[in-house]
Amino acid sequence: MKLHASPPRAVNTITGYGEGYVMINGERRESSVIVLAERLVPWNASAFDRLTTEHFAFLAGVDAEIILLGTGPRQRFPHPRLTAPLAKAGIGIEVMDLQAACRTYNILIAEERKVAAALLFE
């Protein structure tokens, strides 16, 4: 019996980041985005201070088991009332600064976890 290693599936990975941008598969992004293994979703959340319940309801529909919320250059926690749609859907949320969210996303995606990184730049 021959055994063949399965080639890794093509997934989105975060290949770099800096002040005001992330690189996804080598392509620079400078506006809020939701990164999933097989797709990128533009996110109309422009800044942490402008997040609404509707932004988190949108995240509840992206088909992920865990959401990594990258809150820009520093870690900031949204009010639980805002994240209620995620709790209601049984979706976990981890809040961290943008750089930590990028690193954590890459680790979880390598483990083939059903994760989404919702990235804000300010």
QUIJOHU-V537310 format. One record per run of one state. SS is the DSSP state (h for helix, s for strand, l for the rest). FROM is the first residue (numbers start at 1). TO is the last residue. If there is no record, write none. Layout:
ss: [SS | SS]
from: [FROM | FROM]
to: [TO | TO]
This chain:
ss: [l | s | l | s | l | s | l | s | l | s | l | h | l | h | l | s | l | h | l | s | l | h | l | s | l]
from: [1 | 14 | 19 | 21 | 25 | 27 | 30 | 33 | 37 | 40 | 43 | 48 | 51 | 53 | 61 | 66 | 72 | 80 | 89 | 92 | 97 | 98 | 111 | 115 | 121]
to: [13 | 18 | 20 | 24 | 26 | 29 | 32 | 36 | 39 | 42 | 47 | 50 | 52 | 60 | 65 | 71 | 79 | 88 | 91 | 96 | 97 | 110 | 114 | 120 | 122]
